[in-house]
Amino acid sequence: MSQSEMILYAVKLILGGITALSAAMLFSKTKDPAWISLIAGFVTMYASYVYDLLLTLGIVISQDIFIAGIPLTNLIFTALPSMFFILAFAIMLFRK
């Protein structure tokens, strides 16, 4: 892993960690489904960063089920945060 990649991962982990921590603190103060979905999106996005780093370092080896040549865990970690964001925005848009 090159130095520039390490710096990029460090920035992702530090800023993502701050975001996930802030989201977790907000989670305890809200009961609104839209906010909870938004928080879940940020937390799963951070989990995606950590998983990607573990894969890159070789600590975790992806031996998953493949869908269209893509490992299932990668597909889940890529799609799940966006799905939570879409759900949160849809709840906010269609709220009465």
C-alpha positions as CSV (number, residue, x, y, z in Angstrom):
1,M,0.0,0.0,0.0
2,S,1.5,3.4,-1.0
3,Q,1.7,6.3,1.3
4,S,-1.0,8.2,-0.6
5,E,-3.4,5.3,-0.1
6,M,-2.6,5.2,3.6
7,I,-3.3,8.9,3.9
8,L,-6.6,8.5,2.1
9,Y,-7.7,5.6,4.3
10,A,-6.6,7.6,7.4
11,V,-8.7,10.5,6.4
12,K,-11.7,8.3,5.6
13,L,-11.5,6.5,8.9
14,I,-11.0,9.6,11.0
15,L,-13.7,11.7,9.4
16,G,-16.0,8.7,9.0
17,G,-15.4,7.9,12.7
18,I,-16.3,11.4,13.7
19,T,-19.5,11.2,11.6
20,A,-20.5,7.8,12.9
21,L,-19.9,8.9,16.5
22,S,-21.9,12.1,16.0
23,A,-24.7,10.0,14.4
24,A,-24.7,7.6,17.3
25,M,-25.0,10.4,19.7
26,L,-27.9,11.9,17.7
27,F,-29.5,8.4,17.6
28,S,-30.0,8.5,21.4
29,K,-31.8,11.9,21.1
30,T,-34.3,11.2,18.3
31,K,-37.2,8.8,17.7
32,D,-37.9,10.1,14.2
33,P,-37.8,7.2,11.6
34,A,-36.3,9.6,9.0
35,W,-33.4,10.6,11.2
36,I,-32.9,7.0,12.3
37,S,-32.6,5.9,8.7
38,L,-30.1,8.7,8.0
39,I,-28.0,7.7,11.0
40,A,-28.1,4.1,9.9
41,G,-26.8,5.2,6.5
42,F,-23.8,7.0,8.0
43,V,-23.0,4.1,10.4
44,T,-23.1,1.5,7.6
45,M,-21.0,3.8,5.4
46,Y,-18.3,3.9,8.1
47,A,-18.6,0.1,8.4
48,S,-18.0,-0.1,4.7
49,Y,-14.8,2.0,5.1
50,V,-13.5,-0.3,7.8
51,Y,-14.3,-3.4,5.8
52,D,-12.6,-2.0,2.7
53,L,-9.5,-1.3,4.7
54,L,-9.5,-4.7,6.3
55,L,-9.8,-6.2,2.8
56,T,-7.0,-4.1,1.4
57,L,-4.7,-5.0,4.3
58,G,-5.5,-8.7,3.9
59,I,-6.9,-9.1,7.4
60,V,-10.2,-10.2,6.0
61,I,-10.5,-12.3,2.9
62,S,-13.7,-12.1,0.9
63,Q,-14.9,-15.6,0.2
64,D,-18.5,-14.8,-0.4
65,I,-21.3,-15.7,-2.7
66,F,-20.8,-13.8,-6.0
67,I,-23.6,-12.0,-7.8
68,A,-22.6,-10.9,-11.3
69,G,-19.0,-11.3,-10.4
70,I,-19.2,-9.0,-7.3
71,P,-18.8,-10.4,-3.8
72,L,-22.1,-10.2,-1.9
73,T,-20.5,-8.3,1.1
74,N,-19.1,-5.6,-1.2
75,L,-22.5,-5.3,-2.9
76,I,-24.2,-4.9,0.4
77,F,-21.7,-2.4,1.8
78,T,-22.0,-0.4,-1.4
79,A,-25.8,-0.4,-1.7
80,L,-27.0,-0.4,2.0
81,P,-25.9,3.2,3.0
82,S,-27.6,4.6,-0.2
83,M,-30.7,2.6,0.5
84,F,-30.9,4.0,4.1
85,F,-30.4,7.6,2.7
86,I,-33.2,7.0,0.1
87,L,-35.5,5.7,2.8
88,A,-34.8,8.7,5.0
89,F,-35.4,11.2,2.3
90,A,-38.6,9.4,1.1
91,I,-39.9,9.5,4.7
92,M,-39.2,13.2,4.9
93,L,-40.8,13.9,1.5
94,F,-44.0,12.0,2.1
95,R,-44.5,13.0,5.7
96,K,-47.8,14.5,6.4
